[in-house]
Amino acid sequence: MKTPRQAGKISINRRDFFKTAALAGAGVAGAPALVRALAQNENAPVASSDNPQPAFRNPHSPNILMIAIDDLRDWVNYLGCHQARTPNLDRLAAMGMALTRAYCPAPLCNPSRAALLTGLRPSTTGVYANEDDWRANKIAGGVPTLPAWLRKHGYVAYGAGKIYHDVYRRGSDWTEFIPNDHQKALPSLTTNLGVKSIRFRPLSAPDSALNDYKTVDYCIGKLREKFDKPFLLGCGMHKPHMPWEVPQKYFDMYPLDKIELPKVQPNLDDLPPEGVKMARSGGEHAAMLKSGRWKEAVQAYLACITYLDTQIGRLLDAFEKSAYKDNTIILFWADHGWHLGEKHHWKKFALWEEATRVPVIWVVPGVTKPGSLCSRALDHMGIYPTLCEVAGVPPPPHLEGASYRALLENPEGAWNRPAVCTYMRNNHTVRTEKWRYIRYAGGGEELYDHDADPLEWKNLAKDSKYASVKEDLKKWLPKTNAAGGGKKGGKGAKDG
């Protein structure tokens, strides 16, 4: 696989970073107080043409290319899914460090993206659903998002596509932002739209007809411009989000007789009632089995992944030809995973491995080693503070996650935090390198030993031998479970 030249060390001013480092990793219970402190002490408006940007703290700070992906689970070749054709994601992983146990903060678009971009967990803000407008939330809407914070510290910020949940984007956080317009209907040789709400079909249209192509075009154009300040360039891709509709040639790459279906346990007898209800929500799996089109659905999802990969390749080609290839951090993340029948479940909206595990890649010149892997369990709450540290920007004091910058340099280094994910109020999962523990609002529990049971088929929660394991994992459950907050609704809010 192709690897780039390793650039020189980034010069990072750490004085301001360590001044606020203790606050950056503060626990959930203290978050509201930190938000109030931030409002009192860090309430300067984001720079604009009427409010010139302050002097930049570190003239050597790197540029940042942030690539955000929608609905991409761990089906990429470099993570071991050899059925998926992802040469460009493999190429990107070879440029830096891939996280092999990265997890989302919520298994649906809006809460996951709001958490990553504000640095506050859903359990703290009450932004649990795709219908919750985080901008109107009294906590989430009152703190600086990642792009706004970088702008406040001397960056210019350009973005296109889906960075926030589309209906709740906030253009004022950016110097310029081109939204992900609703995809117009494209021609197809079939009128069969799929099975129930699982929509898929090949298109008789070129790559350029899809919005993701246009998003990449915008970002390529920005990489050809000259900037006198460090930039954040956000590239938000919609695929493989449904509908799984991409040009026919991508479907042809996955002949149906070669499709491998996910392994699915015969029954869900060992799940608590809350887990059974979550698994069978909507009845898509039963409908898929009845239709006989399971392989077609998997084919369509894989086709969308390879379409996405092709667009990433276009972006990387332009990046490597640009003037910024040696002084730019690349951060690649997906908002959550996806089920294609595992646990008798489809879509996200669940707390198991398939819905929560995601690809994350870091390329940090002078820090990450090409082709390296980190197997620590890390969630997206660490992205904001980590990006601040590698960019030489002090983190805001409200952040709930801790920087894992040290792991980018030494992936085998010590790490004592698990990954935590929340789905709706008071339903949480805690994931370590070995264990997954799920606790539902009604008291139901699940516990899986990933060393012995990577498919999560045997729930150990009722086995007294593991009582001490559960108690240790329970300590990481959020202490605050805020009521749902923020304005509800908005066209397209449920689509996440």
C-alpha positions, 0 to 999 in steps of 0.5 A: 500500500502507498505510504507518504513521506513522513513530514517533520515534527510539529512545533506545539505550544503546550503552555496553554494546553496544560493550563486547562488540561485538568478541566478537559477530562472532567467527569459528567457530573461536573459538566453543567458547572463547567459550561457555566464557567465557560459562558462566563469566561470564554464568551468572546464572539467567534471571529468574523469580518466585523470581529477580526481574529485574534493573534494566532497562538502558535504560528506553526500549527498544522492545517486540518482535513476532517473527513466525516462519514455517515453510517459506515460500520467496521466493514473496511478492508484494513479492519479485516472485512475482506469482502469490502473493496476499500483501497483508498481507505486502506491507503489512508490507514497506511498513511497514519494510525487506524483505531481498531476499537473506536466507538461512537457516543450514540448510535444515531446521527444527530446525538453522535455528531452533536457530542463529537462537535460540542465535546459533551455526552448525550447524557449530559445535554439530553440530545438523544434523538435525531429530532432534538435540535442541539442548537436550541439545547441550553447546554449543547447550544451554549458551548463552542463547537470544534470548528468555532473553537478553532476559529477563535484560536486563529483558524479559518474553517471551510466545510461542505456536506454532512458534518452536523446532522443536516437539518441542524447545521450551524453555518456561523461556526464556519468561515464558509459552509456549503450544505449537503442539499437533499439528493435529487431523484436519479434514474434507475433501471428498476422501480423496486425500492427495497424491503420495508424501510431498507431502500436500495437499488442501482442507478443508471447515473454517473458518479458526479450526479451524487452530492458526495461527488460535489462535496469532494469537488468543493474540498479539492477546490479549497486544497488548491487555494492559498491560505495565510492562516491554518485551515480546518477543511471539513468534508462530510460524506453522506454514503453509505447512508440510505438509500443505498443507491449508487451507479450500477458499476459499484453493484457489479463489483459484488456479484450476488453469488460471492456475497457473504451474509453476516453470522446471526444467532438462531434466537435471542433468548438470553437478552433482557426484554429491552434488548429483544425490543431493540433488536426487533424494532420495525421488523426489518429482519423478518421482512428481509428473510421473507423477501429473499433479498438479504444478499441484495441488501448487503450487496447494495451497502457494500456498493455504497462503501466502495462508491464512498471509497472512490470519492475518498481516493479523489480527495487523497489524490488532490491532497497529495498534489497540494501544497499542504500534504506535509503540514496537515493533520487528517482526521477520518471518522464515522458517526456510528455503525450499522446492523445488517441482520446481526442480533436480528436487527437492521439499521443503527439504534442499538448498543451492540458492537455492530451499531457502535464500532466505527472506523477512525484514522489519524494522520498527524505529521511527526506523531503517527507512524505510517501503517500503525494500529491502536487497539485501545477502546476509544470513543469519539469524546476524545476527538475534540481534546486530541485534535486541540492538543495536536493542533497546539490549541488549548482545549475549552474547559467544558470537554468531557473526553480526555485527549489520547494524543499520547496513543497516537505516538505510542499505540501500545501506551497505557489507557485506563478509560473505556468507551461509553455509548448512549442510546436514548435516556439512561441506556448505556454501553461500556466497552473495554478491550475485553468486555461489553456491558449494557445497562438499560433504563429498565434495569436489563443487562447484557455482558459479553466477553469479546475474547471468547465471544466476539459476535456477542452471542452469549450474555453473561450478565446473569452469571454470578461469576462475573458480578465483580466485572459488572461492578467495575464496568458500572463505575463508568456509566454516566452519573447524569441522565439529563431529560431530553432537551432542545427544540424538536422536529425539523424536516428530515430530522428522523432520517439520521 
